Amino acid sequence: MDRSALPETAFLAPDGANRAAVEALFAQASNLLLDLAGGAAARPPLRLDGRFVDAEIPQRPRPEGEILGGLRELLEDAMNPAHPGYIGHMDSLPSTFSVIGAMAAAAANNNLLSLEMSPSLSRLEVALMRQLAKLFGLPAGAGGVMASGGSLANLLALGVARNRAFDVAESGLCGQSAAPLLFASEAAHGSLQKAAMVLGLGRAAVVAVKSPRDRLCPRALAVAIAAARDDGKAPFAVVATAGTTVTGAIDPLAEIAAVAGEAGLWLHVDAAYGGALIFSRRERHRLAGIDLADSVTFNPQKWLYVAKSCALCLFRRRDDLEQGFRSPQPYMADAGGFTNLGELGPQGTRSAEVLKLWLTLQHFGHSGIAALVEGGQDLAARFRDGLARRPTVEICDAGDSNLVCFRPRDAADSVVASLQAELLRRGFFLSQPPYRGRRWLRIVALNPYCAAAEVAAFFAALDASL
Ligand SMILES: Cc1ncc(COP(=O)(O)O)c(C=O)c1O
């Protein structure tokens, strides 16, 4: 092919002929990223006055320097989770090795769709899912697949649960006389409604069960299931949450498992956030009962510091996934006894997200992750203590994980919004979720560079802003 219309560094030649030029480009690009990441503390955690970047497609190749200049501007205006005052969302700064993993996945450009297109990486994903299933206490025969985000992982789990309960994978839901229902706490993530919509159940199929302090009440669950059955409905699944999105609450998993088991329903645990606690001996008791789940969602892109996106769904019996979801793709080569991963999840073509996770786990080890998770819990305790000492603020906090919400007592939502803006001006980025009819300020205490000095500075900023 004639490549003369392309820049010299368009691709790296397989014989390395232009390696020096590509190496120089990589050096510039990595210097740019290191400048930005290494200078994160000097930029605000969030810029509200971002510049507009021209998205016009040029007629001819642009000089590399110009392109990198544009990239620098864009990233200077990006959200900056590495800033020590960034305590606003479940999104962390990325582990170094997950950045390397993202580069490696792009460089290899394999496709997790099939074994043929990713022989070593498909096998790595299967093996790592088995290891994680074991860590969550799931029995031999457990395993799973990765997905681009927790919403897709929840969709997959509920799809398998639905197909297993109603045998509708072939003929669909039309022949179903009783309406399928699933049960979750009032504080469960909105991806469940999305999944119910996509699965043809409708959003109203998600029954929100009474959840004092955001924890699904097992007794109320049992009553709701019985009432639905009396009403001619067809309950098929219970979703427990381990780490709700606003207050980090963890449902009583073992008790919920008992109710789901008694009722013969599938138990899915959405541990997208709180799943990380399993790595800490000190903290994992909070997940007691997760080993009883039929399926588990876990997002290492949150509290495990893996660069986005990185999520997964584990199944107690990997066979459930094979039988309840597998959709053979006739254009893909037969992989012998190995099921192509593209047949097992909602996605087809998929990047090797597993590399980011695998490399981070190798680099941190159990001990490193435990230190981060416990550090997050301890940091949240510092924030909680400081807030509790301020009678002018009201706290809303489940106390299970490292999320703490607060608001000025008796204040209008507009005051909460102004306080968020003022704290941001002083270098602290908190989110402001609407929750139970009012707006709150939320701290997600997972930033490894937020320590005692930053907590003290935060309270000084808060006192000056209230
Ligand atoms: C409890 C819970 N489940 C699911 C999700 C959805 O994950 P994602 O945004 O990766 O799709 C989230 C996201 O915050 C969450 O907090």
The ligand as a Gaussian input file, in Angstrom:
#p B3LYP/6-31G(d) Opt

LIG

0 1
 C      -23.497000       0.553000      43.291000
 C      -23.241000       0.833000      41.849000
 N      -23.635000      -0.062000      40.938000
 C      -23.441000       0.141000      39.618000
 C      -22.833000       1.284000      39.164000
 C      -22.680000       1.505000      37.695000
 O      -21.357000       1.420000      37.291000
 P      -20.876000       2.063000      35.918000
 O      -20.989000       3.555000      36.065000
 O      -19.466000       1.571000      35.806000
 O      -21.741000       1.551000      34.837000
 C      -22.404000       2.243000      40.100000
 C      -21.755000       3.488000      39.648000
 O      -21.444000       4.371000      40.391000
 C      -22.618000       2.017000      41.467000
 O      -22.261000       2.920000      42.395000

